[in-house]
């Protein structure tokens, strides 16, 4: 499986100590199967930081390991109430009782933030929030939470935007 990571610098060897914690699935190295999504994210990071570079690092992983039973993997096939609560709790740094090697599911990107915020404030029910989220294109993400998980990620190439 090909995976992509958008940033302002090439990432050949991901380091969990350099990753942010208050993100969709918590502290992890984030990738997506969508080159388009990773390129968009690289350009957003470039604008936010004011740097010259926007790059996409390309990786490969044998997806069989996600189903091997060797790793603790959390899958969200689509935006659900469980996914919504998981994202909100991670963005608030509320520790999860379970530790995962990998988490895979939809990206709660900036265009979805308004809906998530309305749910958090109690203005929308979970069902109403999920219905609104269905109107958006939801890209996927695969996050790597442990060094053991990252050891399966093979760097391929860096593409400059």
C-alpha positions as CSV (number, residue, x, y, z in Angstrom):
1,X,0.0,0.0,0.0
2,X,1.3,3.4,-0.9
3,X,1.1,6.1,1.8
4,X,1.9,9.8,1.7
5,X,2.8,12.4,4.3
6,X,2.6,16.2,3.5
7,X,5.0,18.5,5.3
8,X,7.5,21.4,4.8
9,X,10.4,19.0,4.8
10,X,11.2,15.5,3.5
11,X,10.5,12.8,6.2
12,X,12.6,9.7,5.5
13,X,12.6,8.4,9.0
14,X,9.6,9.5,11.1
15,X,10.2,10.4,14.7
16,X,7.3,10.3,17.1
17,X,9.0,12.8,19.4
18,X,8.5,15.4,16.6
19,X,4.8,14.7,16.2
20,X,1.9,16.7,17.7
21,X,-0.4,15.1,20.3
22,X,-3.7,17.1,20.0
23,X,-4.7,15.6,16.6
24,X,-7.5,13.3,15.4
25,X,-6.0,10.1,16.6
26,X,-3.5,11.4,19.2
27,X,0.3,11.5,19.1
28,X,1.3,9.7,16.0
29,X,2.9,9.9,12.5
30,X,0.1,10.5,10.0
31,X,-0.2,9.3,6.5
32,X,-2.9,8.9,3.9
33,X,-3.5,6.9,0.7
34,X,-4.4,10.1,-1.1
35,X,-1.6,12.0,-2.7
36,X,-4.0,14.8,-3.3
37,X,-4.8,15.1,0.4
38,X,-1.1,15.0,1.4
39,X,-0.2,17.7,-1.2
40,X,-3.0,19.9,0.1
41,X,-1.8,19.4,3.7
42,X,1.8,20.2,2.7
43,X,0.7,23.5,1.2
44,X,-1.4,24.4,4.2
45,X,1.7,23.7,6.5
46,X,3.8,25.8,4.1
47,X,1.4,28.8,4.4
48,X,1.0,28.4,8.2
49,X,4.8,28.3,8.8
50,X,5.8,30.8,6.1
51,X,8.5,28.4,4.8
52,X,9.5,27.9,1.1
53,X,9.0,24.2,1.0
54,X,5.9,22.0,0.5
55,X,6.8,18.4,0.0
56,X,5.1,15.0,0.1
57,X,7.1,12.0,1.4
58,X,6.0,8.7,-0.2
59,X,6.1,5.4,1.7
60,X,5.1,1.8,1.3
61,X,3.7,-0.7,3.8
62,X,2.5,-4.2,3.5
63,X,-1.1,-3.8,4.5
64,X,-1.3,-7.4,5.6
65,X,0.4,-6.4,8.9
66,X,-2.7,-4.4,9.8
67,X,-4.7,-7.6,9.8
68,X,-2.0,-10.0,11.2
69,X,-3.1,-9.8,14.8
70,X,0.5,-8.8,15.8
71,X,-0.5,-5.2,16.3
72,X,-3.2,-3.4,18.2
73,X,-5.2,-1.7,15.4
74,X,-8.2,0.5,15.6
75,X,-10.2,0.8,12.3
76,X,-13.0,3.4,11.6
77,X,-14.5,2.5,8.2
78,X,-16.4,5.8,8.1
79,X,-17.5,8.7,10.3
80,X,-19.5,7.3,13.1
81,X,-20.3,8.4,16.7
82,X,-17.4,6.3,18.0
83,X,-15.1,8.0,15.5
84,X,-16.4,11.4,16.4
85,X,-15.9,10.9,20.1
86,X,-12.4,9.4,19.5
87,X,-11.4,12.4,17.5
88,X,-12.7,14.9,20.0
89,X,-11.1,13.1,22.9
90,X,-7.7,13.0,21.2
91,X,-7.9,16.7,20.1
92,X,-8.6,17.5,23.8
93,X,-5.7,15.2,24.9
94,X,-8.1,13.1,27.0
95,X,-6.1,9.9,27.3
96,X,-7.6,6.8,25.8
97,X,-7.6,3.7,28.0
98,X,-6.3,1.7,25.1
99,X,-3.0,2.0,23.3
100,X,-2.8,1.4,19.6
101,X,0.0,0.7,17.2
102,X,-2.1,1.9,14.2
103,X,-5.4,3.8,13.8
104,X,-7.1,4.1,10.4
105,X,-10.1,6.1,9.6
106,X,-11.4,9.4,8.1
107,X,-9.5,12.7,8.4
108,X,-11.3,15.3,10.4
109,X,-9.7,18.2,8.5
110,X,-10.3,21.9,8.8
111,X,-13.3,21.9,6.6
112,X,-15.0,19.5,9.0
113,X,-14.0,21.4,12.1
114,X,-17.2,23.6,12.2
115,X,-19.4,20.5,12.3
116,X,-17.3,18.9,15.0
117,X,-17.3,22.1,17.1
118,X,-21.1,22.3,16.9
119,X,-21.3,18.8,18.1
120,X,-18.9,19.5,21.0
121,X,-21.0,22.5,22.0
122,X,-24.2,20.4,22.0
123,X,-25.8,22.3,19.2
124,X,-25.7,19.2,16.9
125,X,-26.5,15.7,18.0
126,X,-24.0,13.0,17.0
127,X,-26.4,11.8,14.3
128,X,-26.9,15.3,12.9
129,X,-23.1,15.8,12.9
130,X,-22.5,12.5,11.1
131,X,-25.1,13.5,8.5
132,X,-23.4,16.8,7.9
133,X,-20.0,15.1,7.6
134,X,-21.4,12.8,4.9
135,X,-21.7,15.8,2.6
136,X,-17.9,16.2,2.7
137,X,-15.3,14.2,0.9
138,X,-13.7,12.3,3.7
139,X,-10.1,11.3,3.0
140,X,-8.5,8.4,4.9
141,X,-5.6,8.5,7.3
142,X,-3.4,5.8,8.8
143,X,-1.5,6.9,11.9
144,X,1.5,5.1,13.4
145,X,1.6,5.3,17.2
146,X,4.6,3.2,18.1
147,X,8.2,2.6,17.0
148,X,7.2,-1.0,16.3
149,X,4.5,0.2,13.9
150,X,6.8,2.7,12.3
151,X,9.4,-0.1,11.6
152,X,7.0,-1.4,8.9
153,X,7.0,1.9,7.0
154,X,9.5,2.0,4.1
155,X,10.5,5.4,2.7
156,X,10.3,5.6,-1.2
157,X,10.6,9.2,-2.4
158,X,10.0,12.8,-1.7
159,X,8.0,15.0,-4.1
160,X,8.4,18.8,-4.1
161,X,5.2,20.7,-4.6
